[in-house]
Amino acid sequence: MRIAVVGRGLIGSAAARHLALAGAEVILIGPDEPEDRSSHTGVFASHYDEGRITRQLDSHPFWAEVSRASIARYAEIEAASDLRFFTAAGALHAGPATSDWIARIGAGADASGVPHRRMTGTEAAEAFPMLWFSPDWTVFHEAASAGYISPRRLVLAQTRAAERAGAQVIRAEVTGIDTGDSGATLRLADRTVQADTVLVATGGFTPGLLPDLPLTVYARTVALLEVDAMEATRLAAMPSMVTMLENGRDPYILPPIRYPDGRRYLKIGGDPDDLVLRDAQDARAWFRSGGRPEVGAALAEHLHRRMPGLRAAAPVIAPCVTTFTPGDLPLIDRLDPRRCVAVAGCGKGAKCSDELGRRAAELALGGAPDPRLTLSALTEAA
Ligand SMILES: Cc1cc2nc3c(=O)[nH]c(=O)nc-3n(C[C@H](O)[C@H](O)[C@H](O)COP(=O)(O)OP(=O)(O)OC[C@H]3O[C@@H](n4cnc5c(N)ncnc54)[C@H](O)[C@@H]3O)c2cc1C
């Protein structure tokens, strides 16, 4: 069976690796990262970065389950590709002790057996003096099998491992998919590609190929603050951190990470509002815009409040997009006999992308969909 995976991002490249390992004939199709975003007219992706928080605990059992399954395979993917993408810096989950979110994290931590330390805000401030914690917070610390991954390098690693397992890679955009009794035809700029089954994993640009799915794509801005070598050394023991504040905002912070320009940056994200992108054209324009400076400035201010004494340069901002379904779960389903889809990382799909891709690969090979992730289940959640 010939399976074409459209979208060489985190989920698509993972699916291609699993399909190739299962012995399928696989063609993985998707472009490289554009060299110049501001003049690029094609599609973009949500993995053009060096830091994504990775953690085994989550307030939702599904996300915890797929994260744990993926993290357990990081070493295997690194070995299969000879590329390192995971840094075990540890991860913190912090929020008001009485919040539902903290209660759900705690219940998941107890039920799963994931090694963790539960602290008061005061204890966390002693353990991590570079960070500020409110005394009335509860903080969970995962010291092992958590930290951050480079999403860029993970895509490279999955692509390389898929190729080594026999997948063919075409570095191009698909402009349309036609299906018929004998198979599917993918339209590319300079040719067509035939397949028995197509798996669409095109992230925030999925509405450009499959317009009628219940997906919402949000514009996101992150702020990157450069630190010098001395400050990076002071922050060497800093873990990644997610927070859920009383006002519903969820700022997250990553420790200093080296970027392709050779400099080290701390990253903070967590937009104060939800800017919806209506279609793929909107999403293209958003990536070309470079992000919202006022959001970047507010995030940088928040970072300084959370890290008293921080010595860092003025923020550099970057745009990204997150894709959601009404149920805040990914859509991994068969749309018709020829087309499957795997989309919607819901802002947390990087760390667990290997398991999302594995499940999508099983589906493309003829397996039954997970009833929680079907189009009908997620549409009903609306
Ligand atoms: C600011 C920000 C911070 C985040 N932080 C975290 C985090 O800390 N931890 C975490 O786990 N997750 C995080 N995420 C979420 C995570 O990055 C996404 O869930 C993940 O990238 C989704 O993977 P994907 O494969 O669906 O999409 P992508 O990684 O975007 O891949 C989609 C691919 O499809 C390709 N494509 C699109 N259209 C076409 C087409 N027509 N033809 C061919 N190819 C096409 C694109 O080029 C791209 O490579 C964050 C996201 C953002 C935006």
PDBQT file of the ligand as one rigid body, heavy atoms in Angstrom, charges set to zero:
ROOT
HETATM    1  C1  LIG A 401       4.251  29.616  20.407  1.00  0.00    +0.000 C 
HETATM    2  C2  LIG A 401       3.996  28.157  20.543  1.00  0.00    +0.000 A 
HETATM    3  C3  LIG A 401       4.488  27.474  21.654  1.00  0.00    +0.000 A 
HETATM    4  C4  LIG A 401       4.255  26.116  21.798  1.00  0.00    +0.000 A 
HETATM    5  N1  LIG A 401       4.763  25.494  22.889  1.00  0.00    +0.000 NA
HETATM    6  C5  LIG A 401       4.628  24.157  23.020  1.00  0.00    +0.000 A 
HETATM    7  C6  LIG A 401       5.243  23.490  24.105  1.00  0.00    +0.000 A 
HETATM    8  O1  LIG A 401       5.927  24.117  24.930  1.00  0.00    +0.000 OA
HETATM    9  N2  LIG A 401       5.106  22.147  24.191  1.00  0.00    +0.000 N 
HETATM   10  C7  LIG A 401       4.386  21.425  23.281  1.00  0.00    +0.000 A 
HETATM   11  O2  LIG A 401       4.292  20.204  23.421  1.00  0.00    +0.000 OA
HETATM   12  N3  LIG A 401       3.787  22.044  22.228  1.00  0.00    +0.000 NA
HETATM   13  C8  LIG A 401       3.896  23.376  22.074  1.00  0.00    +0.000 A 
HETATM   14  N4  LIG A 401       3.337  24.028  21.010  1.00  0.00    +0.000 N 
HETATM   15  C9  LIG A 401       2.495  23.273  20.070  1.00  0.00    +0.000 C 
HETATM   16  C10 LIG A 401       3.251  22.533  18.982  1.00  0.00    +0.000 C 
HETATM   17  O3  LIG A 401       4.294  23.306  18.429  1.00  0.00    +0.000 OA
HETATM   18  C11 LIG A 401       2.247  22.157  17.903  1.00  0.00    +0.000 C 
HETATM   19  O4  LIG A 401       1.190  21.429  18.525  1.00  0.00    +0.000 OA
HETATM   20  C12 LIG A 401       2.883  21.280  16.846  1.00  0.00    +0.000 C 
HETATM   21  O5  LIG A 401       3.832  22.008  16.111  1.00  0.00    +0.000 OA
HETATM   22  C13 LIG A 401       1.819  20.746  15.897  1.00  0.00    +0.000 C 
HETATM   23  O6  LIG A 401       2.439  19.859  14.987  1.00  0.00    +0.000 OA
HETATM   24  P1  LIG A 401       1.820  19.679  13.529  1.00  0.00    +0.000 P 
HETATM   25  O7  LIG A 401       2.628  18.622  12.877  1.00  0.00    +0.000 OA
HETATM   26  O8  LIG A 401       0.350  19.535  13.609  1.00  0.00    +0.000 OA
HETATM   27  O9  LIG A 401       2.047  21.084  12.833  1.00  0.00    +0.000 OA
HETATM   28  P2  LIG A 401       3.401  21.738  12.268  1.00  0.00    +0.000 P 
HETATM   29  O10 LIG A 401       4.532  21.417  13.159  1.00  0.00    +0.000 OA
HETATM   30  O11 LIG A 401       3.070  23.148  11.996  1.00  0.00    +0.000 OA
HETATM   31  O12 LIG A 401       3.616  20.973  10.897  1.00  0.00    +0.000 OA
HETATM   32  C14 LIG A 401       2.726  21.105   9.811  1.00  0.00    +0.000 C 
HETATM   33  C15 LIG A 401       3.549  20.946   8.555  1.00  0.00    +0.000 C 
HETATM   34  O13 LIG A 401       2.696  20.939   7.432  1.00  0.00    +0.000 OA
HETATM   35  C16 LIG A 401       3.333  21.613   6.381  1.00  0.00    +0.000 C 
HETATM   36  N5  LIG A 401       2.306  22.009   5.431  1.00  0.00    +0.000 N 
HETATM   37  C17 LIG A 401       1.275  22.877   5.630  1.00  0.00    +0.000 A 
HETATM   38  N6  LIG A 401       0.520  22.970   4.527  1.00  0.00    +0.000 NA
HETATM   39  C18 LIG A 401       1.092  22.147   3.597  1.00  0.00    +0.000 A 
HETATM   40  C19 LIG A 401       0.785  21.822   2.261  1.00  0.00    +0.000 A 
HETATM   41  N7  LIG A 401      -0.263  22.368   1.626  1.00  0.00    +0.000 N 
HETATM   42  N8  LIG A 401       1.589  20.952   1.608  1.00  0.00    +0.000 NA
HETATM   43  C20 LIG A 401       2.659  20.377   2.227  1.00  0.00    +0.000 A 
HETATM   44  N9  LIG A 401       2.981  20.654   3.496  1.00  0.00    +0.000 NA
HETATM   45  C21 LIG A 401       2.218  21.533   4.180  1.00  0.00    +0.000 A 
HETATM   46  C22 LIG A 401       4.072  22.758   7.028  1.00  0.00    +0.000 C 
HETATM   47  O14 LIG A 401       5.149  23.168   6.203  1.00  0.00    +0.000 OA
HETATM   48  C23 LIG A 401       4.538  22.097   8.326  1.00  0.00    +0.000 C 
HETATM   49  O15 LIG A 401       5.844  21.584   8.203  1.00  0.00    +0.000 OA
HETATM   50  C24 LIG A 401       3.520  25.401  20.823  1.00  0.00    +0.000 A 
HETATM   51  C25 LIG A 401       3.031  26.082  19.706  1.00  0.00    +0.000 A 
HETATM   52  C26 LIG A 401       3.266  27.435  19.571  1.00  0.00    +0.000 A 
HETATM   53  C27 LIG A 401       2.725  28.134  18.378  1.00  0.00    +0.000 C 
ENDROOT
TORSDOF 0
